[in-house]
Amino acid sequence: MALFDENVSVTPAPRRRMTRGMLAGVWALTIAMVVLLVISFLPTSYVIQRPGPVYNTLGAATAADGTEVPLISVEGAETFETDGALDLLTVQVVGNRERTPSWFELATAWFDPSRAVVPIDSVFPDGQTTEDRNEESAALMIDSQKEATAAALTELGYDVVPRVTVYSFVDDSAAAGILEEGDVIVSANGTPVTDAAGLREIVNAGDGAPIEMVIDRDGTTQTVSVTPKETEIDGETTLLLGITLLHDYEFPIDVTIQLNNVGGPSAGMMFALGIMDVLTPDQLNGGEIIAGTGTIDGTGVVGPIGGIRQKMWGAVRENAAWFLAPEANCDEVVGYVPDDLRVFSVATLDDALAVLEAIREDGDLDALPTCST
């Protein structure tokens, strides 16, 4: 049986010629692929926000030497066993001014509800390097820990003494040569000074007259007089002492918060709740997993944060069923709450404690404020 016959010739079918339309389509596709390839390597002006690591304020953290330590530890007061979690949430930023995400990465992020594409200027202001941003975030984290400690201890009835300290001087400062770095401003014109805003009000009320200030310098109380200077800012004339201030506190007990490689002020509220739980016989969260975010000041006022949508997704990934959101962020929450997550609106530390009580005592959660249209 012959498989082929070499004496038989086979004439191939004529090749079909491409029409003008087909040829145009091939060229269009080729050009599109080349353009897409070129664009993928072009720099962009955006970065991507995505859910970052989640930390249980009642759990452990890794110290700088690699050892495991309590995230919150207290000396000078009785502490109690905790259970469940009070999770603080973070946001990771993909990209920076040195290396922005590709257009392909941006396109992928657009279709992921847990990610957000944002202008690079909103995260890295023009002229700010990644190193500058990290230093600023670290300073904000330290401040948030102090404010959280003040809020928690005040809520628990401890005496917390605020301290306003001279940090530095601006050029041509009115206070140069009179005040020194490290001076604690006790009062101004007879009014106790507890924060920078209060001192600013006293200066403005003086209409340019000398401000008599009681200060603590290296443990010694002194009285000095500083005459504010008129300065024009954004077209408006204002009175300034020419100093930058550091807000600090004297605490009756030692509270240490150990959390490396995390910056910014947004963990403040969860720090405060964690501190209170450690110092409270009853478990504030009822042993449940509760997540949240928000800045806090020493008086317990909760403020807005960035990246709240990514943080809600981070909470879901850690199996949290409840989420505490700053009231000021509610407009970013409505319509973006992941399934199986219940979000409550809080404006103060007391609001947050009310949510924890309702969860712990199986109370009426429907009666609590939520983010709604």
N, C-alpha and C positions, 0 to 999 in steps of 0.2 A: 504494500500500500504506500503510494507516494504521498509525502507530506506537502510537497510543492513541485511544481513543474517549471524548470528553468527556461523552457522553451515558450512559456506563456508570459506575455508582458501585460502588466496591469497599468492602466492609465489613471493617475490620481485625479480626483475631482478638482475642478478649478477652484483656486482660493478666492474666497468671498472678499470683495473689496469693501473697505470701510467707507461708510457714507460720511459726508461732511459733518453731520450731527454727531456721529459716533467719534470722529476724530476730534471734534471740539470738546466732547465730553472727557476723552482721555487726557487731553491737554489741560483742561480745567482741573481734573482730579490730580494730575501731576503737580501743577502749580500750587494747588491747595495744600498738598502734602509737604511741598518744599517750604511754603510759607509757615505752615504749622511747625515744622522742624526748626525753622529760623526763630520763630516767636518763642518757642519753648526755651531758648537760650538767652532771650533778651531780659534785661533786668525789669522788675515790676516795682510798683509803688504801694504794695500791700503786704501785710503779714497775715498769718492764720492763727486764730485762737482756738484751742481745743482743751478738753478736760485734762487737768493735771493730777498729780498724786493727791490722795485723800489721807488725812491724818486724824486719828482718834485722840482728842485731847485727854481722854482718860487712859490712854494706852502708853506705849513706849515709843521712844525715838532713838535714833542713832547719834551718839555724841561725836565730836570732832575726832576723837581717838578711835572711833569704830565700835565702841561698846554700846550696849543697850541700856538706856536710862529712862526713868519716867518722863513723859513729856512735860508734866507739871509736878513739881515737888515743893513741899512746904516745910519750913523749919520754924519752930517757936509756937506751934499750935497743934492740937490734936487733929489727925486726919483719919479718914474712914475709907472702907473698901467701896469700890465702885463696880458697876457692871454695865454691859451694853456699850454704847458709843455715843459720843457727842462729836461728830465729825466736822472738821474744818476742811474747806475745799480750796483748791488752787486751779489756776489756769496756766497752761503752757503756751508760749508764743513761738510759732514756727517762723523763723526768719528774723533778720535784723538789717541794719543799714549796710553792714558788710556783706551780707548774703541774703537776698530776698527769695521767697519761694518762686518756683517756675510757674508759667501760665498753666501748665498741665496740673500742677499741685493745686493752684487756685481753683481751676475748673472742677477738680475732684471734691474740694472742700465745699463748693457751692451746693452740692447735692447731699451733703452730710449734715443732718440737723444738729449734731453735737458740735459742729465747728462753725466758725464765723470768719469771714474775710473782711478785714478792716484796713483803712488807710494807715500806712506806716507812720505818718505824722501823729496819729492819735495815740500811738504806743511809744514811739521814739521821736520826741520833738526835734525839730531841725537843729543841728549843732550838738545834740546829745549823743554821746557814744554809748555802746553797750556797757562799758565799764562805769560810765557816769550813772546810767540807769540802775545798774546793780547796787551801786553805793547808795543811791537815793532810796531804793526799795529796802535795803538793809536798815537804814535809819528809820524809815517809816515802820518797819516791823518792831524795832526796839521801842519806839514811841507807843505803838499799839499794845504792846505787852504791859507797859506801865499804866496806860489808861485802863486796860482791862482789869489789872490788879486793883487799881483804885476803885473802879466801879463795883467789883465783886466784894471787896472788903468793906466798902461803905454800905452796900446792901446787907451785909451780914452784921453790921453794927460796930465795926472797928473804927477807931479814930484814924483818919487819914489826913495828913497835913500837906497841902499843896505847896510847891516851891517854884518860884519863877526866877531863873538864873540868867545872868548876862552871858551870852554865848560868844558874841563877836560885835565888832563895830563896822559901820559903813564908812565910806569916804567922807571926810569933813563932818564927822559925827559931833553933835552938840554935847554928848556925854564923854567924849574922849578926854582923858586926863582927870576925869572926876570919878567915873565908874571904872571898874576893872573886870576882866573876864573872870567868871566864877562868883561874882557878887550875887547874893540872893536878895531880891527886892522884896522887902517885908511889907511896906506900905508906901503910898504916895499921897501927899496932902491929907494925911490922917486917915486914908481909906486903905484897908488891907488889900494887897494885890494877890490875886489867886490865878490869874491868867493874863495873857498878852492883851486880850480884848478889853479887859477891865482897866489895864494901865492906859490903853489908847483912849478910852473914854475920859479918864481923869485928865490926860494931857489936852485933849480937845476942849474940855470944859474950862481949862485954865486960860484960854484966849491968849496964849503966848507968854503968860507970866511964869516966873521960875517955879519949878516943881520941887517941893521938899520931899525927899525920899529917905526912908529908913532902910538901911541895908545891913546884911550880915556878911562880913568879910572875914573869912577864916575864923569863924566863931566869935567875932567881936562885932557888936552892934554900933553902927555909925549913922549920923544924919548928914546928908549931902544935898546940894541944891543944883539942879540942872535946868537951864533955860532952853526950851525947845526952839528949833529953827524952822522957819517957813520953807517948805519945799513944794515944788510944782510936780504933780504926778498926773499924767493923762489930762493935762489942761486944767487941773484943779489944784488950788493951793491948800496944803495941809501942814499941820505941825508935827514934827518928828523929833525924837530924842536921838535917833541915829544908832540904834542898837538892835541886834537880833537876840531873841530870848529862847531859852530852853525851858520847857514845862516839865517839871519833875514832881516827885512826891516823897514824903517821909512815911514809910510803912511800919506798923507795929510788929509785923512778922515778916519773915523772908520767903518770898515766892519766887521760884526759878522756873522759867519756861525754856525748855531745850528743844529747839527746832532749827536745824541747819538747812541752808540752801533754799530757804523760802523767804520772800520779801513782801513788802507792802503792808497796808493797815487792815486788810479786809477780814483777818481772822480775829479781830478784837472781841466781837460778841461771843464767839465760841470759846475763846480763852477765858472770858469772864464766867461763862456757865461752867466750864471745866473746873476752874478754881473753886467756885461755890460748891460743886458736887464733891470735890475732894475734902472740903471742910464741913460738909453737912452729913449728919448721921443717915438720913434717908437718901436713897438714890433719886436724884432729881428727875432722871429720865425713865424711871421705872424699869431699868434694865433693857430698854429698847434702843434701837439704832436710830438716832435723830441727827440730821445734818443741817447745816445753816451757814450763813455768811453775813457780814456786815461790820462796819467800823463801829467803835464805841468810844465815848469820852468818859472822863472820870465821874460824871454825873449820871451815866447810864443811858445817854441818848445814842440810839443806833443810827448810823449813817449809811449812805449808798456806796456801792462798790461797782467794779467793772466785771464783765464776763459772766453775768449771772446765769445766762442760758447754758453756758458750758458747765457751770458749777452744778446746775440741776442734773445734767446728764452724769456728772461725776458722782452725785449722790445716788442715782439709780444704780450705777455700776457697783456700788458698795452695799446694795440691798437696803438702803434707807427708805422708809415709807413716808417719813415726814420731813419737811424742809422749812426752815425759818428764813424768810426773805425780808430785807429792809423795805419798809413801806415806800420809801423814795424810789425803789426799783420796780414797783409794781407794773408800771407801763411797759417794761421790758419782759415781764413774766407772762402777762395775759396772752393766751393763744400759743404759748410755747412750752407749756408744762408737759413733761413726758408722762406716758401712761404709768399708773401705779405709784405716782408721787403726789402727795397732798401738800400744798404750799400754804403757809400762814404768813400774814403780814405783821411785822413787828416794828415799832417805832422806838421802843425803850427796852431796857433790860427787864423791867416788870412785865412787859408784853410777852417776852420770850419765856419768862418763868410761868406765866399763866398758861401758855401752850404746853409746857412740860408738865404742869400740874394736871391739866385735862387729860393728857396721854397717860400719865402715871395713875390717876384716880379713875380712869375710864369715864371721864366727864363728857360734857356736851361739846364736842369739837365743832359742831355746826354753828355754835354761838360765837366762835372766835373769828376775828377779822381775817379775811383772805384777800388776795389780789383778784379783783373782778373788774368787769367792764363798767 
